[in-house]
Amino acid sequence: MQLLDSLTAVPPPLEMDGDGIHRVHGTRVRLETILTAFHQGASPEEIILKFPSVELTDVYAIITYYLWHREQVDEYLNQREAQAETIRSENEVRFPPQGVRQRLLARRGTSP
């Protein structure tokens, strides 16, 4: 048997949760967390030091998948960032950040 005969492609170890977020299989670590560390120059070995629930082979597989499917993954990441920005904006409307310190001090009954 030749080596190439025994090699088979394995899908990346990613699963989508109920909110449509891709996470590393069996962990709570998001795809964008791994890729952000990668884009900041972290090696796979450094990434697993930051996120010990992730296997080294999984990090390599995710980075490989990203490099082979950069357009689709970047589109997903851009959608996630747009969703996060929408949520941030909605939260700032509901809970204005201006005057937070004064409101908290007023609750405690102390003055600034």
TORTORRO-37294 format. One record per residue: residue number from 1; residue in three letters; x, z, y of N, C-alpha, C, O in turn. Coordinates in nm, 4 decimals, always signed. Layout:
N
    i   aa       nxx       nzz       nyy      caxx      cazz      cayy       cxx       czz       cyy       oxx       ozz       oyy
  NUM  Ala         X         Z         Y         X         Z         Y         X         Z         Y         X         Z         Y
...
***
This chain:
112
    i   aa       nxx       nzz       nyy      caxx      cazz      cayy       cxx       czz       cyy       oxx       ozz       oyy
    1  Met   +0.0850   +0.0000   -0.1181   +0.0000   +0.0000   +0.0000   +0.0890   +0.0000   +0.1236   +0.1828   +0.0789   +0.1344
    2  Gln   +0.0585   -0.0882   +0.2148   +0.1328   -0.0936   +0.3400   +0.0752   +0.0064   +0.4384   -0.0421   +0.0428   +0.4306
    3  Leu   +0.1589   +0.0500   +0.5306   +0.1166   +0.1477   +0.6309   -0.0026   +0.0974   +0.7107   -0.0971   +0.1730   +0.7334
    4  Leu   -0.0006   -0.0267   +0.7534   -0.1100   -0.0795   +0.8353   -0.2421   -0.0818   +0.7612   -0.3476   -0.0749   +0.8242
    5  Asp   -0.2395   -0.0914   +0.6301   -0.3628   -0.0910   +0.5526   -0.4327   +0.0447   +0.5587   -0.5547   +0.0525   +0.5440
    6  Ser   -0.3564   +0.1506   +0.5800   -0.4146   +0.2843   +0.5799   -0.4511   +0.3345   +0.7196   -0.5087   +0.4425   +0.7331
    7  Leu   -0.4186   +0.2583   +0.8227   -0.4495   +0.3001   +0.9590   -0.5901   +0.2560   +0.9973   -0.6265   +0.1396   +0.9803
    8  Thr   -0.6675   +0.3485   +1.0484   -0.8011   +0.3152   +1.0961   -0.8194   +0.3747   +1.2346   -0.7674   +0.4821   +1.2648
    9  Ala   -0.8926   +0.3048   +1.3173   -0.9199   +0.3544   +1.4524   -1.0191   +0.4703   +1.4438   -1.1169   +0.4647   +1.3693
   10  Val   -0.9930   +0.5716   +1.5186   -1.0799   +0.6888   +1.5236   -1.1363   +0.6979   +1.6652   -1.0607   +0.6854   +1.7615
   11  Pro   -1.2667   +0.7192   +1.6803   -1.3217   +0.7297   +1.8154   -1.2632   +0.8514   +1.8878   -1.2183   +0.9463   +1.8237
   12  Pro   -1.2639   +0.8482   +2.0207   -1.2094   +0.9622   +2.0951   -1.2916   +1.0874   +2.0656   -1.4118   +1.0784   +2.0410
   13  Pro   -1.2278   +1.2029   +2.0681   -1.2969   +1.3281   +2.0343   -1.3820   +1.3789   +2.1503   -1.3596   +1.4882   +2.2023
   14  Leu   -1.4795   +1.2980   +2.1898   -1.5664   +1.3341   +2.3021   -1.7099   +1.3402   +2.2538   -1.7512   +1.2642   +2.1663
   15  Glu   -1.7850   +1.4320   +2.3124   -1.9281   +1.4399   +2.2844   -2.0007   +1.4628   +2.4154   -1.9493   +1.5293   +2.5054
   16  Met   -2.1218   +1.4068   +2.4256   -2.1997   +1.4235   +2.5468   -2.2967   +1.5397   +2.5269   -2.3676   +1.5466   +2.4265
   17  Asp   -2.2986   +1.6314   +2.6251   -2.3917   +1.7435   +2.6142   -2.5284   +1.7038   +2.6695   -2.5486   +1.5891   +2.7095
   18  Gly   -2.6205   +1.7968   +2.6716   -2.7566   +1.7709   +2.7161   -2.7678   +1.7292   +2.8614   -2.8684   +1.6706   +2.9012
   19  Asp   -2.6655   +1.7584   +2.9415   -2.6664   +1.7215   +3.0831   -2.5943   +1.5898   +3.1093   -2.5766   +1.5505   +3.2246
   20  Gly   -2.5526   +1.5213   +3.0029   -2.4837   +1.3940   +3.0190   -2.3369   +1.4070   +3.0548   -2.2764   +1.3129   +3.1059
   21  Ile   -2.2793   +1.5241   +3.0279   -2.1389   +1.5489   +3.0588   -2.0569   +1.5314   +2.9317   -2.0887   +1.5896   +2.8280
   22  His   -1.9513   +1.4511   +2.9401   -1.8625   +1.4307   +2.8252   -1.7644   +1.5467   +2.8172   -1.6956   +1.5792   +2.9140
   23  Arg   -1.7597   +1.6077   +2.7008   -1.6695   +1.7201   +2.6760   -1.5843   +1.6912   +2.5535   -1.6227   +1.6134   +2.4662
   24  Val   -1.4675   +1.7556   +2.5482   -1.3821   +1.7438   +2.4308   -1.4569   +1.8095   +2.3146   -1.5066   +1.9215   +2.3268
   25  His   -1.4641   +1.7390   +2.2029   -1.5393   +1.7859   +2.0860   -1.5053   +1.9312   +2.0518   -1.3887   +1.9679   +2.0374
   26  Gly   -1.6098   +2.0120   +2.0392   -1.5931   +2.1507   +1.9976   -1.5460   +2.2449   +2.1065   -1.5146   +2.3607   +2.0789
   27  Thr   -1.5404   +2.1966   +2.2314   -1.4965   +2.2818   +2.3427   -1.5915   +2.2651   +2.4605   -1.6831   +2.1830   +2.4565
   28  Arg   -1.5689   +2.3430   +2.5644   -1.6436   +2.3288   +2.6891   -1.5623   +2.2494   +2.7924   -1.6055   +2.2345   +2.9067
   29  Val   -1.4464   +2.1991   +2.7531   -1.3570   +2.1284   +2.8446   -1.4116   +1.9872   +2.8696   -1.4346   +1.9103   +2.7762
   30  Arg   -1.4315   +1.9552   +2.9987   -1.4875   +1.8256   +3.0370   -1.3811   +1.7160   +3.0358   -1.2624   +1.7422   +3.0551
   31  Leu   -1.4258   +1.5941   +3.0130   -1.3379   +1.4778   +3.0162   -1.2642   +1.4713   +3.1492   -1.1432   +1.4487   +3.1518
   32  Glu   -1.3355   +1.4907   +3.2594   -1.2707   +1.4796   +3.3909   -1.1649   +1.5878   +3.4118   -1.0717   +1.5677   +3.4896
   33  Thr   -1.1774   +1.7007   +3.3447   -1.0764   +1.8057   +3.3549   -0.9447   +1.7585   +3.2945   -0.8381   +1.7777   +3.3530
   34  Ile   -0.9529   +1.6964   +3.1766   -0.8333   +1.6436   +3.1105   -0.7710   +1.5336   +3.1949   -0.6496   +1.5313   +3.2152
   35  Leu   -0.8552   +1.4415   +3.2444   -0.8022   +1.3281   +3.3196   -0.7496   +1.3680   +3.4566   -0.6550   +1.3065   +3.5057
   36  Thr   -0.8079   +1.4684   +3.5190   -0.7547   +1.5171   +3.6466   -0.6140   +1.5722   +3.6265   -0.5236   +1.5430   +3.7048
   37  Ala   -0.5963   +1.6509   +3.5226   -0.4621   +1.7044   +3.4937   -0.3646   +1.5901   +3.4656   -0.2507   +1.5926   +3.5123
   38  Phe   -0.4088   +1.4909   +3.3899   -0.3248   +1.3753   +3.3585   -0.2858   +1.3011   +3.4868   -0.1694   +1.2654   +3.5049
   39  His   -0.3835   +1.2778   +3.5763   -0.3561   +1.2081   +3.7019   -0.2651   +1.2890   +3.7945   -0.1964   +1.2320   +3.8793
   40  Gln   -0.2644   +1.4197   +3.7787   -0.1759   +1.5047   +3.8592   -0.0361   +1.5136   +3.7989   +0.0492   +1.5863   +3.8498
   41  Gly   -0.0126   +1.4400   +3.6908   +0.1203   +1.4318   +3.6322   +0.1468   +1.5248   +3.5158   +0.2598   +1.5319   +3.4674
   42  Ala   +0.0448   +1.5965   +3.4696   +0.0648   +1.6872   +3.3562   +0.0801   +1.6063   +3.2276   +0.0088   +1.5085   +3.2052
   43  Ser   +0.1729   +1.6484   +3.1452   +0.1900   +1.5859   +3.0138   +0.0828   +1.6422   +2.9196   +0.0242   +1.7465   +2.9486
   44  Pro   +0.0570   +1.5754   +2.8086   -0.0392   +1.6317   +2.7119   -0.0020   +1.7736   +2.6693   -0.0896   +1.8581   +2.6510
   45  Glu   +0.1271   +1.7995   +2.6536   +0.1706   +1.9341   +2.6155   +0.1370   +2.0366   +2.7245   +0.0992   +2.1498   +2.6939
   46  Glu   +0.1506   +1.9973   +2.8501   +0.1150   +2.0875   +2.9601   -0.0359   +2.1079   +2.9678   -0.0831   +2.2168   +3.0007
   47  Ile   -0.1104   +2.0030   +2.9374   -0.2566   +2.0131   +2.9416   -0.3063   +2.1137   +2.8388   -0.3958   +2.1928   +2.8686
   48  Ile   -0.2497   +2.1121   +2.7178   -0.2986   +2.2082   +2.6173   -0.2565   +2.3504   +2.6506   -0.3196   +2.4452   +2.6040
   49  Leu   -0.1513   +2.3675   +2.7303   -0.1164   +2.5022   +2.7758   -0.2217   +2.5548   +2.8725   -0.2519   +2.6742   +2.8735
   50  Lys   -0.2778   +2.4648   +2.9544   -0.3832   +2.5030   +3.0495   -0.5170   +2.5233   +2.9803   -0.5983   +2.6049   +3.0235
   51  Phe   -0.5397   +2.4482   +2.8722   -0.6679   +2.4505   +2.8016   -0.6416   +2.4665   +2.6518   -0.6478   +2.3688   +2.5771
   52  Pro   -0.6125   +2.5885   +2.6075   -0.5713   +2.6107   +2.4687   -0.6786   +2.5813   +2.3641   -0.6476   +2.5755   +2.2451
   53  Ser   -0.8032   +2.5627   +2.4052   -0.9069   +2.5291   +2.3069   -0.9017   +2.3820   +2.2665   -0.9714   +2.3400   +2.1741
   54  Val   -0.8187   +2.3038   +2.3361   -0.8069   +2.1604   +2.3094   -0.6827   +2.1345   +2.2243   -0.5763   +2.1913   +2.2491
   55  Glu   -0.6974   +2.0489   +2.1245   -0.5861   +2.0130   +2.0370   -0.4993   +1.9063   +2.1031   -0.5491   +1.8226   +2.1784
   56  Leu   -0.3704   +1.9099   +2.0747   -0.2771   +1.8129   +2.1313   -0.3167   +1.6704   +2.0934   -0.3135   +1.5808   +2.1778
   57  Thr   -0.3533   +1.6489   +1.9692   -0.3930   +1.5138   +1.9266   -0.5166   +1.4656   +2.0013   -0.5302   +1.3462   +2.0280
   58  Asp   -0.6071   +1.5575   +2.0355   -0.7261   +1.5207   +2.1119   -0.6878   +1.4749   +2.2522   -0.7432   +1.3772   +2.3026
   59  Val   -0.5939   +1.5442   +2.3155   -0.5499   +1.5053   +2.4495   -0.4879   +1.3658   +2.4456   -0.5192   +1.2813   +2.5295
   60  Tyr   -0.4009   +1.3420   +2.3492   -0.3416   +1.2086   +2.3362   -0.4497   +1.1031   +2.3128   -0.4442   +0.9952   +2.3717
   61  Ala   -0.5467   +1.1328   +2.2284   -0.6537   +1.0368   +2.1988   -0.7374   +1.0077   +2.3235   -0.7748   +0.8931   +2.3481
   62  Ile   -0.7662   +1.1105   +2.4011   -0.8458   +1.0917   +2.5230   -0.7692   +1.0089   +2.6259   -0.8261   +0.9194   +2.6884
   63  Ile   -0.6421   +1.0382   +2.6434   -0.5615   +0.9610   +2.7386   -0.5506   +0.8161   +2.6919   -0.5607   +0.7239   +2.7728
   64  Thr   -0.5301   +0.7958   +2.5632   -0.5231   +0.6594   +2.5095   -0.6544   +0.5858   +2.5327   -0.6551   +0.4704   +2.5756
   65  Tyr   -0.7653   +0.6532   +2.5043   -0.8968   +0.5918   +2.5265   -0.9127   +0.5554   +2.6734   -0.9599   +0.4465   +2.7059
   66  Tyr   -0.8735   +0.6460   +2.7618   -0.8839   +0.6203   +2.9052   -0.8010   +0.4980   +2.9440   -0.8495   +0.4118   +3.0173
   67  Leu   -0.6792   +0.4893   +2.8969   -0.5930   +0.3772   +2.9332   -0.6468   +0.2442   +2.8806   -0.6279   +0.1405   +2.9443
   68  Trp   -0.7131   +0.2459   +2.7659   -0.7716   +0.1241   +2.7105   -0.9058   +0.0887   +2.7755   -0.9452   -0.0279   +2.7763
   69  His   -0.9755   +0.1884   +2.8295   -1.1102   +0.1678   +2.8860   -1.1198   +0.2220   +3.0288   -1.2185   +0.2856   +3.0659
   70  Arg   -1.0187   +0.1967   +3.1057   -1.0080   +0.2559   +3.2399   -1.1291   +0.2254   +3.3276   -1.1794   +0.3149   +3.3955
   71  Glu   -1.1767   +0.1020   +3.3276   -1.2897   +0.0659   +3.4153   -1.4142   +0.1479   +3.3841   -1.4768   +0.2039   +3.4741
   72  Gln   -1.4499   +0.1545   +3.2551   -1.5712   +0.2277   +3.2171   -1.5563   +0.3773   +3.2454   -1.6495   +0.4412   +3.2942
   73  Val   -1.4407   +0.4319   +3.2151   -1.4205   +0.5756   +3.2365   -1.4186   +0.6062   +3.3860   -1.4775   +0.7053   +3.4290
   74  Asp   -1.3520   +0.5226   +3.4658   -1.3510   +0.5446   +3.6107   -1.4921   +0.5358   +3.6691   -1.5263   +0.6102   +3.7611
   75  Glu   -1.5734   +0.4452   +3.6160   -1.7125   +0.4360   +3.6611   -1.7875   +0.5662   +3.6306   -1.8600   +0.6184   +3.7153
   76  Tyr   -1.7690   +0.6174   +3.5093   -1.8301   +0.7449   +3.4712   -1.7826   +0.8569   +3.5644   -1.8634   +0.9368   +3.6118
   77  Leu   -1.6517   +0.8628   +3.5908   -1.5964   +0.9670   +3.6774   -1.6517   +0.9552   +3.8195   -1.6802   +1.0565   +3.8834
   78  Asn   -1.6669   +0.8332   +3.8689   -1.7239   +0.8135   +4.0026   -1.8697   +0.8588   +4.0070   -1.9130   +0.9183   +4.1058
   79  Gln   -1.9451   +0.8316   +3.9021   -2.0841   +0.8775   +3.8950   -2.0906   +1.0302   +3.8953   -2.1747   +1.0891   +3.9632
   80  Arg   -2.0024   +1.0932   +3.8197   -1.9990   +1.2400   +3.8138   -1.9649   +1.2978   +3.9508   -2.0241   +1.3973   +3.9925
   81  Glu   -1.8702   +1.2365   +4.0207   -1.8325   +1.2846   +4.1542   -1.9481   +1.2677   +4.2522   -1.9717   +1.3554   +4.3353
   82  Ala   -2.0202   +1.1566   +4.2436   -2.1360   +1.1343   +4.3303   -2.2445   +1.2385   +4.3021   -2.3072   +1.2897   +4.3948
   83  Gln   -2.2665   +1.2695   +4.1744   -2.3642   +1.3725   +4.1390   -2.3223   +1.5079   +4.1943   -2.4048   +1.5820   +4.2477
   84  Ala   -2.1942   +1.5400   +4.1816   -2.1443   +1.6681   +4.2313   -2.1609   +1.6769   +4.3824   -2.1972   +1.7824   +4.4345
   85  Glu   -2.1348   +1.5679   +4.4527   -2.1497   +1.5671   +4.5989   -2.2958   +1.5848   +4.6386   -2.3255   +1.6554   +4.7349
   86  Thr   -2.3863   +1.5220   +4.5662   -2.5293   +1.5380   +4.5935   -2.5709   +1.6832   +4.5745   -2.6436   +1.7381   +4.6573
   87  Ile   -2.5262   +1.7447   +4.4681   -2.5599   +1.8855   +4.4411   -2.5014   +1.9759   +4.5488   -2.5681   +2.0684   +4.5951
   88  Arg   -2.3754   +1.9494   +4.5896   -2.3132   +2.0288   +4.6967   -2.3950   +2.0196   +4.8252   -2.4205   +2.1203   +4.8912
   89  Ser   -2.4355   +1.8976   +4.8597   -2.5135   +1.8776   +4.9824   -2.6475   +1.9501   +4.9754   -2.6891   +2.0146   +5.0716
   90  Glu   -2.7145   +1.9392   +4.8613   -2.8434   +2.0076   +4.8445   -2.8263   +2.1587   +4.8546   -2.9088   +2.2264   +4.9159
   91  Asn   -2.7205   +2.2119   +4.7953   -2.6962   +2.3565   +4.8017   -2.6649   +2.4018   +4.9435   -2.7078   +2.5097   +4.9846
   92  Glu   -2.5907   +2.3211   +5.0191   -2.5596   +2.3591   +5.1573   -2.6838   +2.3593   +5.2450   -2.6933   +2.4381   +5.3391
   93  Val   -2.7801   +2.2706   +5.2147   -2.9062   +2.2705   +5.2890   -2.9857   +2.3962   +5.2537   -3.0413   +2.4620   +5.3416
   94  Arg   -2.9907   +2.4286   +5.1252   -3.0661   +2.5460   +5.0800   -2.9990   +2.6768   +5.1206   -3.0668   +2.7739   +5.1540
   95  Phe   -2.8658   +2.6793   +5.1176   -2.7894   +2.8006   +5.1462   -2.6784   +2.7676   +5.2466   -2.5633   +2.7487   +5.2073
   96  Pro   -2.7120   +2.7607   +5.3750   -2.6123   +2.7209   +5.4757   -2.4899   +2.8134   +5.4733   -2.5036   +2.9357   +5.4698
   97  Pro   -2.3706   +2.7536   +5.4753   -2.2494   +2.8356   +5.4698   -2.2176   +2.9060   +5.6024   -2.1413   +3.0026   +5.6043
   98  Gln   -2.2755   +2.8585   +5.7122   -2.2496   +2.9219   +5.8414   -2.3130   +3.0608   +5.8457   -2.4293   +3.0784   +5.8094
   99  Gly   -2.2367   +3.1566   +5.8896   -2.2874   +3.2917   +5.9061   -2.2967   +3.3724   +5.7783   -2.3618   +3.4769   +5.7775
  100  Val   -2.2348   +3.3286   +5.6715   -2.2417   +3.4010   +5.5438   -2.1866   +3.5420   +5.5598   -2.2474   +3.6390   +5.5145
  101  Arg   -2.0716   +3.5524   +5.6242   -2.0091   +3.6845   +5.6406   -2.1014   +3.7800   +5.7157   -2.1186   +3.8953   +5.6762
  102  Gln   -2.1597   +3.7312   +5.8227   -2.2497   +3.8168   +5.9010   -2.3723   +3.8583   +5.8194   -2.4156   +3.9734   +5.8260
  103  Arg   -2.4274   +3.7654   +5.7432   -2.5449   +3.7996   +5.6611   -2.5094   +3.9031   +5.5549   -2.5869   +3.9954   +5.5301
  104  Leu   -2.3927   +3.8885   +5.4919   -2.3514   +3.9840   +5.3901   -2.3268   +4.1220   +5.4514   -2.3668   +4.2240   +5.3952
  105  Leu   -2.2612   +4.1236   +5.5659   -2.2376   +4.2529   +5.6333   -2.3678   +4.3168   +5.6759   -2.3821   +4.4389   +5.6685
  106  Ala   -2.4640   +4.2361   +5.7209   -2.5958   +4.2885   +5.7608   -2.6652   +4.3516   +5.6408   -2.7320   +4.4540   +5.6553
  107  Arg   -2.6504   +4.2924   +5.5230   -2.7112   +4.3508   +5.4028   -2.6522   +4.4879   +5.3723   -2.7224   +4.5798   +5.3300
  108  Arg   -2.5194   +4.4995   +5.3952   -2.4525   +4.6253   +5.3684   -2.4802   +4.7293   +5.4764   -2.4563   +4.8484   +5.4565
  109  Gly   -2.5301   +4.6839   +5.5897   -2.5583   +4.7764   +5.6982   -2.4365   +4.8056   +5.7838   -2.4346   +4.9058   +5.8553
  110  Thr   -2.3334   +4.7194   +5.7783   -2.2151   +4.7369   +5.8621   -2.2074   +4.6239   +5.9618   -2.2693   +4.5192   +5.9431
  111  Ser   -2.1330   +4.6444   +6.0660   -2.1189   +4.5394   +6.1670   -1.9842   +4.4697   +6.1497   -1.8904   +4.5277   +6.0951
  112  Pro   -1.9749   +4.3432   +6.1970   -1.8497   +4.2688   +6.1824   -1.7335   +4.3242   +6.2600   -1.6236   +4.2689   +6.2545
***
